[in-house]
Amino acid sequence: MPQLNPAPWFAILVFSWLVFLITIPPKITAHTFPNEPTLQSTEKSKTEPWTWPWH
């Protein structure tokens, strides 16, 4: 039964993990966001109460 011989399957597993670990992280770290976030001011803005026209 060839599936009981772990040598080729272990080599395939290790090789595929090496491929994933070498190719995927640079693609993820090279990702940039299209809009850089802007810092919000620490002052709380003054909000006006809303007057309901029907009340």
Protein Blocks (a to p, Z undefined) as FASTA:
>chain_A
ZZlpmklmmmmmmmmmmmmmmmmmmmmmmpccfbdcddddfbdcdddddddfkZZ
